[in-house]
Amino acid sequence: MALIRLDKFISERTELSRSQIKQLAAKGDIRVNGSPAKKSDLKIDPGKDSVEVSGRSVSAQRYRYILLNKPQGYVSSTEDTDGPSVLRLVPPELRTKGLFPAGRLDKDTTGALLITDDGELAHHILSPKSHIPKIYIVKLARPFENKYVDIFKNGIKLADGDICLPARVRNCKNSDKLAFIELYEGKYHQVKRMFAAVGNHVESLMRISLGGLILPEKLGSGQCMELLHKDVENLTSEPVSDLFLPEFSDFFSAILINKLS
């Protein structure tokens, strides 16, 4: 891997400015391979050298990928607009300049949300042309009807005339008011508008997967985790197995039924 300046390396992976990095280096608060680095223009090899700032390790990974289990009340924005930004939930050790939520979850929608500083990957995930599936579990006001399957499959027409791409939907045996829906696009309030178009109402909504990446059961509401390389690859891939198989969706509905009640 090519050598780069220490201050450039740290600046690209943290919220620190180069002037702040220079000051920290002068105070001995930056270490390379365990030894103090007094000069911030020192050349390092990101693939071999370990870097610590104020006792905290700096990842060699150029971009940061964070999976957040978004709770209700937070907005998918970099600013506190209609409520607190989801970025408030990212711990200091995972923050970098340029972090943003890749895509939107409504303020009252929960579940899997990618936060990253990699614009190219985010664009790829969000583009309908990429065919990255996103699966949600939905709690409905009225029982699920089998006719929804064909209506959604054929590309439902919304109240404003907008036509959605074909989508898959199925009910859950654990509850006649729980359903799973798989989308390849992300229109404004899309899931709510789709069910409204068939005369039902979404009471609560949770996204449980992005591509082949499934929201871990152990990741609590409001918690986030840094994704490993293999996890990032899963974001852009189709699930290894069909997440609409009954054994998968019924398992998930059993776990989430209380969270959506």
C-alpha positions as a Python dict, from the first residue, in 0.01 Angstrom:
ca = {
    (1, 'M'): (0, 0, 0),
    (2, 'A'): (127, 348, -88),
    (3, 'L'): (265, 566, 190),
    (4, 'I'): (54, 865, 299),
    (5, 'R'): (99, 1146, 549),
    (6, 'L'): (-6, 1072, 903),
    (7, 'D'): (-228, 1381, 925),
    (8, 'K'): (-406, 1290, 601),
    (9, 'F'): (-463, 934, 724),
    (10, 'I'): (-614, 1050, 1055),
    (11, 'S'): (-814, 1336, 904),
    (12, 'E'): (-986, 1103, 656),
    (13, 'R'): (-1088, 860, 931),
    (14, 'T'): (-1187, 1088, 1219),
    (15, 'E'): (-1354, 1424, 1282),
    (16, 'L'): (-1018, 1588, 1356),
    (17, 'S'): (-882, 1871, 1142),
    (18, 'R'): (-518, 1874, 1033),
    (19, 'S'): (-439, 2159, 1270),
    (20, 'Q'): (-584, 1961, 1560),
    (21, 'I'): (-382, 1658, 1455),
    (22, 'K'): (-65, 1867, 1450),
    (23, 'Q'): (-132, 1988, 1803),
    (24, 'L'): (-201, 1636, 1929),
    (25, 'A'): (120, 1509, 1770),
    (26, 'A'): (321, 1784, 1936),
    (27, 'K'): (180, 1681, 2275),
    (28, 'G'): (269, 1316, 2213),
    (29, 'D'): (-96, 1207, 2193),
    (30, 'I'): (-49, 1029, 1860),
    (31, 'R'): (133, 698, 1841),
    (32, 'V'): (247, 496, 1540),
    (33, 'N'): (327, 134, 1615),
    (34, 'G'): (329, 217, 1985),
    (35, 'S'): (579, 506, 1965),
    (36, 'P'): (492, 879, 1987),
    (37, 'A'): (479, 1053, 1650),
    (38, 'K'): (590, 1411, 1712),
    (39, 'K'): (539, 1523, 1352),
    (40, 'S'): (204, 1500, 1176),
    (41, 'D'): (363, 1491, 829),
    (42, 'L'): (524, 1155, 901),
    (43, 'K'): (470, 906, 617),
    (44, 'I'): (300, 579, 714),
    (45, 'D'): (181, 261, 545),
    (46, 'P'): (-193, 223, 629),
    (47, 'G'): (-176, -147, 556),
    (48, 'K'): (105, -217, 801),
    (49, 'D'): (131, 62, 1057),
    (50, 'S'): (-99, 92, 1360),
    (51, 'V'): (-211, 441, 1461),
    (52, 'E'): (-357, 558, 1793),
    (53, 'V'): (-494, 901, 1877),
    (54, 'S'): (-533, 979, 2248),
    (55, 'G'): (-527, 607, 2321),
    (56, 'R'): (-790, 521, 2060),
    (57, 'S'): (-702, 305, 1761),
    (58, 'V'): (-768, 452, 1414),
    (59, 'S'): (-897, 200, 1162),
    (60, 'A'): (-702, 153, 841),
    (61, 'Q'): (-1030, 121, 650),
    (62, 'R'): (-1071, 430, 431),
    (63, 'Y'): (-1448, 452, 459),
    (64, 'R'): (-1669, 379, 755),
    (65, 'Y'): (-1979, 163, 738),
    (66, 'I'): (-2211, 161, 1038),
    (67, 'L'): (-2532, -35, 1083),
    (68, 'L'): (-2778, 139, 1314),
    (69, 'N'): (-3092, -13, 1461),
    (70, 'K'): (-3285, 310, 1433),
    (71, 'P'): (-3537, 385, 1707),
    (72, 'Q'): (-3850, 594, 1670),
    (73, 'G'): (-3820, 971, 1701),
    (74, 'Y'): (-3494, 1016, 1511),
    (75, 'V'): (-3470, 1164, 1163),
    (76, 'S'): (-3260, 1021, 879),
    (77, 'S'): (-3071, 1344, 825),
    (78, 'T'): (-2733, 1494, 907),
    (79, 'E'): (-2908, 1784, 1081),
    (80, 'D'): (-3155, 1809, 1370),
    (81, 'T'): (-3447, 1914, 1151),
    (82, 'D'): (-3780, 1763, 1256),
    (83, 'G'): (-3614, 1589, 1548),
    (84, 'P'): (-3273, 1464, 1659),
    (85, 'S'): (-3048, 1332, 1380),
    (86, 'V'): (-2959, 963, 1371),
    (87, 'L'): (-2595, 1077, 1376),
    (88, 'R'): (-2642, 1156, 1746),
    (89, 'L'): (-2655, 780, 1805),
    (90, 'V'): (-2310, 716, 1654),
    (91, 'P'): (-2049, 688, 1934),
    (92, 'P'): (-1744, 920, 1915),
    (93, 'E'): (-1503, 639, 1825),
    (94, 'L'): (-1697, 565, 1505),
    (95, 'R'): (-1747, 920, 1385),
    (96, 'T'): (-1575, 1064, 1079),
    (97, 'K'): (-1621, 1376, 873),
    (98, 'G'): (-1887, 1333, 607),
    (99, 'L'): (-2098, 1065, 773),
    (100, 'F'): (-2458, 1055, 648),
    (101, 'P'): (-2752, 812, 652),
    (102, 'A'): (-2768, 617, 326),
    (103, 'G'): (-3135, 640, 246),
    (104, 'R'): (-3426, 735, 465),
    (105, 'L'): (-3633, 573, 733),
    (106, 'D'): (-3930, 782, 841),
    (107, 'K'): (-3917, 938, 1186),
    (108, 'D'): (-4151, 673, 1327),
    (109, 'T'): (-3995, 382, 1134),
    (110, 'T'): (-3738, 163, 1306),
    (111, 'G'): (-3473, -88, 1206),
    (112, 'A'): (-3174, -126, 977),
    (113, 'L'): (-3015, 198, 858),
    (114, 'L'): (-2673, 229, 699),
    (115, 'I'): (-2460, 528, 802),
    (116, 'T'): (-2147, 585, 598),
    (117, 'D'): (-1911, 838, 440),
    (118, 'D'): (-1888, 636, 117),
    (119, 'G'): (-2109, 820, -131),
    (120, 'E'): (-2047, 577, -416),
    (121, 'L'): (-2161, 274, -218),
    (122, 'A'): (-2463, 460, -85),
    (123, 'H'): (-2569, 556, -438),
    (124, 'H'): (-2534, 195, -550),
    (125, 'I'): (-2747, 64, -264),
    (126, 'L'): (-3021, 323, -311),
    (127, 'S'): (-3053, 304, -691),
    (128, 'P'): (-3348, 88, -807),
    (129, 'K'): (-3127, -16, -1099),
    (130, 'S'): (-2899, -201, -858),
    (131, 'H'): (-3185, -431, -749),
    (132, 'I'): (-3079, -430, -382),
    (133, 'P'): (-3373, -576, -187),
    (134, 'K'): (-3492, -417, 137),
    (135, 'I'): (-3728, -614, 361),
    (136, 'Y'): (-3963, -466, 619),
    (137, 'I'): (-4196, -615, 877),
    (138, 'V'): (-4525, -428, 899),
    (139, 'K'): (-4797, -414, 1161),
    (140, 'L'): (-5131, -340, 995),
    (141, 'A'): (-5447, -189, 1140),
    (142, 'R'): (-5661, -455, 969),
    (143, 'P'): (-5591, -819, 882),
    (144, 'F'): (-5370, -901, 585),
    (145, 'E'): (-5558, -1003, 271),
    (146, 'N'): (-5423, -1256, 21),
    (147, 'K'): (-5517, -1028, -269),
    (148, 'Y'): (-5228, -797, -167),
    (149, 'V'): (-4978, -1051, -304),
    (150, 'D'): (-5082, -1012, -668),
    (151, 'I'): (-5158, -640, -641),
    (152, 'F'): (-4809, -561, -512),
    (153, 'K'): (-4647, -811, -750),
    (154, 'N'): (-4796, -630, -1049),
    (155, 'G'): (-4675, -284, -941),
    (156, 'I'): (-4936, -105, -735),
    (157, 'K'): (-5067, 239, -831),
    (158, 'L'): (-5060, 486, -543),
    (159, 'A'): (-5325, 747, -466),
    (160, 'D'): (-5131, 1022, -644),
    (161, 'G'): (-5097, 811, -960),
    (162, 'D'): (-4737, 707, -898),
    (163, 'I'): (-4671, 344, -989),
    (164, 'C'): (-4438, 132, -777),
    (165, 'L'): (-4198, -132, -900),
    (166, 'P'): (-4315, -491, -846),
    (167, 'A'): (-4282, -588, -480),
    (168, 'R'): (-4326, -906, -279),
    (169, 'V'): (-4547, -928, 27),
    (170, 'R'): (-4657, -1213, 251),
    (171, 'N'): (-4840, -1256, 576),
    (172, 'C'): (-4708, -1405, 901),
    (173, 'K'): (-4870, -1704, 1064),
    (174, 'N'): (-4801, -1557, 1409),
    (175, 'S'): (-5044, -1271, 1352),
    (176, 'D'): (-5298, -1185, 1084),
    (177, 'K'): (-5196, -820, 1114),
    (178, 'L'): (-4823, -872, 1056),
    (179, 'A'): (-4673, -884, 707),
    (180, 'F'): (-4337, -881, 531),
    (181, 'I'): (-4274, -664, 227),
    (182, 'E'): (-3969, -658, -1),
    (183, 'L'): (-3891, -345, -205),
    (184, 'Y'): (-3625, -247, -458),
    (185, 'E'): (-3690, 127, -438),
    (186, 'G'): (-3754, 388, -171),
    (187, 'K'): (-4027, 636, -252),
    (188, 'Y'): (-4148, 881, 12),
    (189, 'H'): (-4355, 692, 275),
    (190, 'Q'): (-4375, 411, 20),
    (191, 'V'): (-4481, 119, 239),
    (192, 'K'): (-4748, 326, 412),
    (193, 'R'): (-4881, 454, 79),
    (194, 'M'): (-4884, 105, -73),
    (195, 'F'): (-5099, -39, 203),
    (196, 'A'): (-5318, 272, 203),
    (197, 'A'): (-5383, 206, -167),
    (198, 'V'): (-5536, -133, -79),
    (199, 'G'): (-5746, 9, 203),
    (200, 'N'): (-5526, -75, 500),
    (201, 'H'): (-5314, 131, 738),
    (202, 'V'): (-4959, 79, 863),
    (203, 'E'): (-4943, 117, 1240),
    (204, 'S'): (-4572, 40, 1276),
    (205, 'L'): (-4287, -45, 1042),
    (206, 'M'): (-3940, -193, 1087),
    (207, 'R'): (-3672, -260, 825),
    (208, 'I'): (-3497, -589, 893),
    (209, 'S'): (-3258, -631, 599),
    (210, 'L'): (-3056, -448, 335),
    (211, 'G'): (-2943, -672, 50),
    (212, 'G'): (-2796, -982, 212),
    (213, 'L'): (-2732, -803, 544),
    (214, 'I'): (-2984, -893, 816),
    (215, 'L'): (-3035, -676, 1123),
    (216, 'P'): (-2872, -874, 1407),
    (217, 'E'): (-3110, -980, 1681),
    (218, 'K'): (-2853, -873, 1942),
    (219, 'L'): (-2836, -514, 1811),
    (220, 'G'): (-3073, -327, 2039),
    (221, 'S'): (-3281, -25, 1949),
    (222, 'G'): (-3056, 282, 1921),
    (223, 'Q'): (-2741, 71, 1904),
    (224, 'C'): (-2499, 60, 1612),
    (225, 'M'): (-2208, -153, 1497),
    (226, 'E'): (-1922, -103, 1254),
    (227, 'L'): (-1951, -336, 957),
    (228, 'L'): (-1669, -566, 857),
    (229, 'H'): (-1559, -611, 496),
    (230, 'K'): (-1776, -921, 454),
    (231, 'D'): (-2078, -732, 592),
    (232, 'V'): (-2026, -451, 341),
    (233, 'E'): (-2017, -709, 62),
    (234, 'N'): (-2349, -847, 189),
    (235, 'L'): (-2505, -503, 152),
    (236, 'T'): (-2472, -522, -224),
    (237, 'S'): (-2566, -886, -267),
    (238, 'E'): (-2884, -1086, -290),
    (239, 'P'): (-2959, -1292, 23),
    (240, 'V'): (-2796, -1635, 22),
    (241, 'S'): (-3137, -1788, 93),
    (242, 'D'): (-3481, -1652, 18),
    (243, 'L'): (-3575, -1433, 313),
    (244, 'F'): (-3939, -1479, 218),
    (245, 'L'): (-3935, -1850, 301),
    (246, 'P'): (-4182, -1923, 583),
    (247, 'E'): (-3915, -2054, 820),
    (248, 'F'): (-3731, -1721, 799),
    (249, 'S'): (-4019, -1478, 814),
    (250, 'D'): (-4208, -1665, 1082),
    (251, 'F'): (-3891, -1678, 1292),
    (252, 'F'): (-3848, -1302, 1257),
    (253, 'S'): (-4212, -1225, 1326),
    (254, 'A'): (-4194, -1428, 1649),
    (255, 'I'): (-3900, -1213, 1761),
    (256, 'L'): (-4044, -880, 1653),
    (257, 'I'): (-4413, -918, 1727),
    (258, 'N'): (-4370, -761, 2073),
    (259, 'K'): (-4154, -477, 1938),
    (260, 'L'): (-4425, -382, 1689),
    (261, 'S'): (-4715, -414, 1931),
}
